[in-house]
Amino acid sequence: MELSVTDFGKFKVIKPSGRIDWENARTLDMEIHRIIDEGFYNIVFNLDEVTFICSGGIGALAYNLNKVKRKGGAIYIVSSNDYINYIFETLKFNIVFEGFYYKTFEEFTAEALENDKSVP
């Protein structure tokens, strides 16, 4: 798995690519914890280039969703990836992330720009 992290206004955008297996899920979880410890509570996951995600990867997203919600933030999911969308729909995570689940990054940015003046 490769992982890039970028800033987008008040959002941190995490874009993993490749396989999120058990070991990579732990790496992803540690990165999320690092971002939260830095004081960022609005995290966007662009999952377009993920080819596999294990239960640990999905668990890292769900666990940290509750963590950032307690701080007044949110986790946003962006995925035009048929595999990811199938997994999320099958496990009903599209409902867990309802209102925070976008098919494209452009769709997310349009809403973010509309609702947040800190976005460039």
C-alpha positions in Angstrom: 0.0 0.0 0.0 1.1 3.5 -0.8 -0.3 6.4 1.2 -0.4 10.1 0.4 -1.7 12.8 2.8 -2.6 16.3 1.6 -4.3 19.4 3.0 -7.5 20.7 1.6 -8.6 23.7 3.8 -9.6 22.3 7.2 -9.5 18.7 5.7 -6.8 16.2 5.6 -7.1 14.0 2.5 -5.7 10.4 2.8 -5.3 8.6 -0.5 -4.2 5.0 -0.1 -3.5 2.9 -3.2 -3.1 -0.8 -3.6 -4.0 -3.4 -1.0 -5.0 -2.6 2.5 -4.3 -5.9 4.2 -4.0 -6.5 7.9 -0.5 -5.0 8.3 -1.4 -2.0 6.1 -4.6 -1.5 8.0 -2.5 -1.0 11.2 -0.3 1.5 9.3 -3.4 3.4 8.1 -4.8 3.4 11.6 -1.6 4.9 13.0 -1.6 7.6 10.3 -5.2 8.5 11.3 -4.2 8.7 14.9 -1.3 11.0 14.0 -3.6 13.3 12.1 -6.1 13.4 14.9 -3.3 14.1 17.4 -2.2 17.1 15.2 -5.7 18.5 15.7 -7.4 17.6 12.4 -10.8 16.1 12.9 -12.1 16.3 9.3 -10.5 13.5 7.3 -11.3 12.5 3.7 -10.4 9.1 2.4 -10.1 8.9 -1.3 -10.4 5.1 -2.0 -10.3 5.3 -5.8 -7.0 3.4 -6.1 -7.6 0.7 -3.4 -7.6 -2.8 -4.9 -8.4 -4.7 -1.7 -9.5 -3.7 1.9 -9.6 -6.2 4.8 -11.9 -6.0 7.8 -9.1 -4.3 9.7 -9.0 -1.4 7.2 -12.8 -1.0 7.4 -12.6 -1.2 11.2 -9.9 1.6 11.2 -12.3 3.8 9.4 -15.3 3.0 11.6 -13.4 3.2 14.9 -11.9 6.6 14.0 -15.2 7.9 12.7 -16.5 7.8 16.3 -13.2 9.3 17.6 -13.5 12.4 15.3 -17.2 12.8 15.8 -16.6 13.2 19.5 -14.2 16.1 18.5 -16.9 17.7 16.3 -15.4 16.3 13.0 -16.2 13.7 10.4 -14.7 11.1 8.1 -15.6 11.5 4.5 -15.4 8.6 2.0 -14.7 9.3 -1.7 -14.9 6.3 -4.0 -15.6 5.8 -7.7 -14.2 2.3 -7.2 -16.7 -0.4 -7.9 -15.0 -2.9 -5.6 -15.0 -0.5 -2.6 -18.6 0.6 -3.3 -19.7 -3.1 -3.4 -17.9 -3.8 -0.1 -19.4 -0.8 1.6 -22.9 -1.5 0.3 -22.7 -5.2 1.3 -21.5 -4.4 4.8 -24.0 -1.4 5.0 -21.1 1.0 5.6 -22.7 3.3 3.0 -25.4 3.8 5.6 -22.8 4.4 8.4 -21.2 7.1 6.3 -24.4 8.4 4.9 -24.1 12.1 4.0 -20.3 11.7 4.1 -20.0 9.2 1.1 -19.2 10.6 -2.3 -18.7 9.0 -5.7 -16.1 11.5 -6.9 -13.6 13.9 -5.3 -15.2 16.7 -7.4 -18.6 15.9 -5.8 -17.0 16.1 -2.3 -15.2 19.4 -3.2 -18.4 21.0 -4.5 -20.1 20.3 -1.2 -17.1 21.3 0.8 -16.7 24.6 -1.0 -20.4 25.3 -0.5 -20.3 24.5 3.2 -16.9 25.6 4.3 -15.2 28.9 3.7 -11.8 27.6 4.8 -11.4 25.5 1.6 -9.3 27.1 -1.1 
